[in-house]
Amino acid sequence: MGRVRKNKKMQRRHSNFYIGLHGKDWVDSCDLLAVESQVLMQLSPGKCAYYRQGRRAISMIKSSF
């Protein structure tokens, strides 16, 4: 058996309030782990789109501070 498939609706994982509360902590931890994320991107090139999506989210959070 495999993972249960969900419908193709795009739902947010976190609300704007949650991101406002925890965004700074998330950005700080991502700054600390920047080198490790680069290594992971090289090891798994198929996942690069997800890493780029995360980096875009981080830059959007940083621009609001």
Backbone torsions as a table, in degrees:
resi	resn	phi	psi	omega
1	MET	NA	152.7	-179.8
2	GLY	-114.7	-171.0	178.7
3	ARG	-70.2	143.5	179.2
4	VAL	-69.8	129.3	-179.8
5	ARG	-83.9	137.6	176.4
6	LYS	-98.8	161.9	176.6
7	ASN	-66.1	166.0	-171.2
8	LYS	-84.7	17.5	176.3
9	LYS	-66.0	141.0	177.4
10	MET	-96.0	110.9	179.0
11	GLN	-116.1	144.2	177.5
12	ARG	-70.7	143.2	177.8
13	ARG	-81.5	-37.1	-178.3
14	HIS	-130.8	146.9	178.0
15	SER	-77.3	167.7	176.7
16	ASN	-62.9	-35.7	178.6
17	PHE	-62.9	-44.1	179.3
18	TYR	-62.1	-43.7	179.8
19	ILE	-64.8	-37.8	176.8
20	GLY	-63.2	-37.5	-179.9
21	LEU	-73.7	-41.2	-170.7
22	HIS	-110.7	0.7	-175.9
23	GLY	-61.8	-42.7	-178.3
24	LYS	-64.7	-41.4	178.1
25	ASP	-62.9	-40.2	-179.8
26	TRP	-63.8	-45.1	179.7
27	VAL	-63.7	-42.4	178.9
28	ASP	-61.0	-43.7	-180.0
29	SER	-68.7	-34.4	178.3
30	CYS	-69.5	-33.4	175.4
31	ASP	-64.6	-39.2	179.1
32	LEU	-68.0	-30.9	-174.8
33	LEU	-104.7	22.1	-177.1
34	ALA	-62.6	-42.1	-178.6
35	VAL	-66.0	-43.2	179.7
36	GLU	-62.7	-38.6	179.4
37	SER	-67.3	-33.3	175.6
38	GLN	-62.9	-42.6	179.3
39	VAL	-64.3	-42.7	179.4
40	LEU	-64.2	-35.7	177.8
41	MET	-64.2	-36.7	178.8
42	GLN	-71.6	-33.7	-178.6
43	LEU	-75.6	-30.4	-178.2
44	SER	-130.6	80.2	-176.8
45	PRO	-64.2	-21.4	178.3
46	GLY	-69.7	-18.3	-178.5
47	LYS	-99.4	4.7	-176.0
48	CYS	-58.3	-34.2	179.8
49	ALA	-62.1	-37.0	178.9
50	TYR	-70.1	-38.9	176.2
51	TYR	-64.4	-41.0	177.3
52	ARG	-63.8	-38.8	178.6
53	GLN	-63.2	-40.9	177.5
54	GLY	-66.4	-40.8	178.3
55	ARG	-65.4	-36.3	176.6
56	ARG	-64.1	-42.3	178.0
57	ALA	-62.3	-41.3	179.0
58	ILE	-62.9	-42.8	-179.7
59	SER	-66.6	-33.6	177.3
60	MET	-68.9	-39.0	178.0
61	ILE	-67.0	-42.2	179.1
62	LYS	-61.8	-37.2	-178.8
63	SER	-67.5	-22.6	-179.9
64	SER	-83.4	-15.4	-180.0
65	PHE	-86.2	NA	NA
